[in-house]
Amino acid sequence: MLTRRHFLAISGASVLMPGPGLAATGIETLGGPAFGTYWRLTVPNAIASTVSRPQITAIIETVDRVFSPYREDSELTAINRADTRDWLPVSSAFNAVLGHALQIAHRSGGTFDPTIGPVVARYGFGPIEADAWGNYAQIGSGDNRVRKNDPGLSLDLCGVAKGYALAAMAANLERQGLTDFLLDLGGELMARGVHPSGRDWQAGVEGPDGQLALGVRLDGRAIATSGIAAQSYGLPGQEISHIINPLTQRPVSGATFSVTVLDHDAASADGWATALMAMPFEKAIETAELFDIDALVLVRDGNKVRALTSGNFADFLLT
């Protein structure tokens, strides 16, 4: 089981769902379990029988074997248990995802940090235990190698690995000859081509009341949402979010309800949704504009919800 966000599909006000009309005649869905959640593929029904499920299942198993913090035999677990400052060899997949995670960490100023796993676990949202945390600058990466300058650090790459898996699955489907499909991996979506009706594939973003807040056309992009209710638990007078602000080492709180990111790269959408969610909404929009990120930030304003956008996100909203 790769991800700690396994309630995304059922609990959350920040869930992304297929938009209106996706159940219309002419499409078929197929899927199965993945990383403690699900995968679901929506395709024109004329080609559904041509999809090789075993190839998709093999990708899921490979990614899980590399990145799962729950598996004793994963590559991630081996790196986390290595009590050394030496350079350690890693797979190309591990190298790519770690590089992505560290780039987002640097650009976000630390609101995304792949070494925060032990703090996440402290709040009941993950299995990682370690003697040190919150210091991504002590992780070296490159040329299929990794080094922990502080051997007590551990890595949690779930914030990017799920997007990496989504992209790998989509690429495999394209190699299988599929040109028009919508792929959903635990609430993160990747679109290719068009719906059988000829329009773009669409997704919906839920608001705090659990109702559809906004519709989004995907136009060949990936979309990911991070939000307060995606995985949380309640205590008297408060709700504890699974999203930890590495700078405060506490669950995020404040006016921001959710952040949704559109990107051609699913791993970027995945990581940046989390990074921006950990910022005050004003800083999130400022950062998204700085790095040309197409983002939607839903902000609670009394009994209302404000929708703020950056980059070109507004161009993809359905009217």
N, C-alpha and C positions, 0 to 999 in steps of 0.2 A: 504494500500500500504506500503510494508515493506521497499523497497530499494530506495535509491536516485540514483542508477546506472541504471535507467530504459532505457537509450539509448544504453546500451551495445550491444544489438542485431543488431542495425541498423547504428550506427554512427562510429563504431570504428575500428580504426586500430589495436586495441588489442583484437578484438573479436576472440573467439575460435569457430571453425566451424567443423562439421563432415568432415572428410577427404575424399579424392578422392575415389570413388567407393561405397559410402554409399547409393547412389540412385539406386544401381543395383537391379536386380530382386531377390526376396526372402525376402525383408524387407518391413515393413510398419511403418509409423509414425503416432502418435496421440499426442494430447496435448491440451493446453488451456492457459488462462491467469494466471499469478501468480506474486504477489508483484509488480505490475506495469510493468512487463515484460511478459515473457512467460515460459511455460515448454513444452518440446517436448521429446517424448519417441520413440526410434527406436528399433523395435523388429522384429524377424522372422515373416513373415506374417501368418504363421500357428497358432501362439498363440496370435495374436493381439486382437482377439475377446474375449479372456479370461481376459483381463486386466480390473480391476474395477476402472473406473475413479472416482466414488464417494469417494473411499478411498483416492486417491491422493488429490482430492479437499479438503477433510476434514483435511488432514495434512497441506495443504497450509493455510487454514483458521485458524487452531490452532496456527501455527507459527506466522502468521500475527497478531493475537489477543494478542500474548505475546510480540512481538518485534517491532511492527510498531511505529515509531515516529510520524506518520501522524494520528493515531487513538486516539480519545479521550478516548476510552474504553480499550486501551491496557495496559498490565501490566507494560510495560516500561514507559508509560506516567504517571501512578500512582506513580511509584518510582521517576521519575524526579520531580514531583510536591510535593513530601513529604519534608516538611521543618523541618527536624529533624535529629539528630545524632544517634537516636536509631536504633537498629537492626530491619530490616523489613523482614517479611516472603516473600519468592518468590517461584515460581514453580521450579520443578527439571530442566525443560528446561532452564529457566532463569539462574539458578545457574550454569548449565553446560556451557552455552555459555559465561556468564560473567567470569567464571573461565578460560576458554580458552582465552578470550580476554585479561585478566590481565596477563596471562602467556606470551603471545606474546608481550605484552607491556613491561614487565620486561626484557625479553630476547632480545628484539630489542633495548633496551636503550631508549624507548619512541618514536620511529618513528611510532609506532602504539599506539594509545591512545583512549580508548573508551569514554573519556570525552571531546573530541575535537569538538563535534557536533555544538556548537554555532559558532565556527570559520568557519566550513564548511558552515553553514547557511549564514554567512556574505558574502560569495562569491557566494551565490545563489544556493547552492546544497543541502539544507536540511531545515527542519522546526524547528529545536531545538533552543530555546532561553533559556539562563541561565545567572546568575550573575558571574559564575566562570567556568573555563575550563582549560584543559591541565594539570591535576594533578591526574593521575590515582592512584598514591600511596595513595591518601586519600579515596579510595574505599576499603571497607572490604567485603570479600565474603567467604562463606562456610556454609555447613550444611543447605542449602536452606534458607539462610539469606543474606541480604546485608545491609551495613551501609555506609552512606556518612559522613565521618568525617568533610567535608565541605558541609553543607546542600545546598549551592548554586550550587553545581556540578550537572550535568545531564549526562546521559549515552546515547550513540549511539552505538548499537551493530550490525548494518547492516553489518559491515566488517567481521563478523563471522557468523551471523545468517543465511545468505543465504546458506553458506556451510553446516550449521547444517540442514537446511531444505532439501537440496539436499541429504544428508546422510539419513535422515528420510524417504524421498520418496523412495530412493533406497532400504532401508531395508524393507519397506512395499511391494515393488514389489517382493522381494525375498520371503517374507511370502506368497505372492500370488502364488508362485511356479515358477516365472520367473528366469531363470538361465543365459540367454544371452540377454543383452540389453545395449543400450546407452541412458543415461538420460541427458538431457540438461536443465538447469535452468538458463535462461537469460545469456547464454554464459559460464557458468561453467558446466563442464561435469563430469559424473560418469559412468564408464564402468564396466560391469559384464560379465564374460564369453567371448564368441567370436562372431564375425560376422558370418552369415550363410555360408560364403565362407570358414570358418575355420581359418581365420587370426584374429589377434587382432583388436579390435575397434581402430579407428584412429581419430586424430584431427589435425587441421591445425592452425598455428599461423601466423597472418598477419603482414606484415612489414609496414613501414611508407607510402609506395606507395599504400597501400590497396590490394596488391597482396600477395599470399601465400608465406611466408618466409621460413617456415620449417614445415614438417610433424612430428607428434609424435604418437607413438603407446602407448596405455593406459595401457594394461595388468592389468586390474582390478582396476585401480586407478582413483582418481579424479584429475582434472586439472583446474586451475583457472589462469586468467591473469589480471593484473592491468597495465594500461598504460595511457600515456598522453592524447590520443584521445578517451578513452573509454567514457568519458563524459566531455565536455569542451565547452567553448564559446570563440569567438574571440574578441579581442580589437585591435585597430590599432597597428600593429607591434608586437603583442604577442597573445599567446593562454593561456587561464586560465584553468588549470586542476582542476577536482573535488577532486584530491588527495592532501590533505593538509599535509605538514610536521609539526607535532605537535611541533617540537623543534624550528622552525622559525615562526610558525603560518601563513605560506604563502603557496600558491600552489607550488607543486614540479616543478622544472625546471632543466635543465642540459642536459647531453648527453643521459641519459637513456630514451629509448622509451617505453619499456614495460618489465615487469617481469612475467614469467610464472612459476608456481609451480606445481609439481606432488606429490601427497601424497595419501596414503590409506585413510586418514582422510580428508574429504572435508572441514571441518571447518578450519583445519590447512592450507590447500592449499589456502583457501579464505583469511584468515588473514595474512599469511606470504607474499602472493603476494603484498598486500597493504603495509606491513611494509618494505619490501625490495625495493619497488618502491620509497619510500620516502628517501632512502639513496643514496649517491653517488654510482655509480656502483661498484667501487673497494670495498667499505665497504659492499655492498650487497653481493658480492661473498664471502668475508671473513666471514660475519655473517652466510651465508647459509652453508658454510663448517663447521663452528663451531658447528652448531646445526643439522648437517646431513640432510640438506634440499636439495631436488633435484630441482634445479632452472635453468631457462633459462633467461638470461638477454640480451635483444637486445639493442645495443648501437649505436647511430648515430656517424659516423666518416666521416665527410665531406659529400660526396654524397653516401657513402657506409654505410652498417649496419654490425656491428660485433656481433657475437653470442657468449656469454660467458656462460659456464655451471658450475654447482657445483654438488657435490654428484654424483649420478649415472644417471643424466639426459641425458648425451650424449648417454647412452646405449639405450635410447628409441627414439632417432631421426631416422627418416626414411631416407634411402640413395637412 
